[in-house]
Amino acid sequence: MGLRKVAQEHITQSLVDRVRAIEGRMEPGEVPIASSAGELGRREPVPPEGATIAEVKAHFPAPDGDFVLTDKNLYYRDPRGMVYKLPLRDFVAWRQQISDSYPTLSPALRRRILEIDVRLSDGSRYVIESGKLFARQIRRVGRVRRRW
């Protein structure tokens, strides 16, 4: 089994573990997309088959995690074990309202307003890109990007 396969299985298992920790709070039918253990949907570009362990770890980051992103909600678990549920549609509706109230903003700034920035307790940051407008677009494309 190649290192890439092992790394992807590790990320998937980390996501499963984090989902299990918040399982009682998830709504029926919710689909986990990513967690702070790594991006489940990340496929391209992949490290070459002969990559070193350090290269594979750099490609599949696995920091100590604090959140799970599903297609509907963001679940945040603090260091004390408390779990908070943050509905994505509330985030996006609020940010869309802010964006609409300033029609003179450049398109780049409007996109920036529509990003959801998540800071972890270890100092890492993740940005959930909401695309252009609504929560249904997040559910459709569901991208999470690591920001260093």
Secondary structure, 3 states (H helix, E strand, C coil): CCHHHHHHHHHHHHHHHHHHHHHHHCCCCCCEEEECCECCCCCCCCCCCCCCHHHHHHHCCCCCCCEEEECCEEEEECCCCCEEEEEHHHHHHHHHHHHHCCCCCCHHHHHHHCEEEEECCCCCEEEEECCCCCHHHHHHHCEEEEEC
